[in-house]
Amino acid sequence: MESTAQQLKSFYRMVVRISNLLQPVNLVRYDERVERIVILVGETIQIEILPNGEVLIQ
């Protein structure tokens, strides 16, 4: 499976925001089981991007 266009757009927007805040992106992974992009920012912030482009921040 591949990520959707909506996911890639949301991913790009989030990475630009993160870099503007001078935060490190430690991990980026596409989880094929749930079809989500997972981003680990710093040591504590986890961002998930759903197939429809919705962003979940934990």
Summary of the structure (lengths in Angstrom):
residues: 58
radius of gyration: 10.7
end to end distance: 24.6
largest distance: 31.5
contacts: 147
relative contact order: 0.25
helix: 28%
strand: 36%
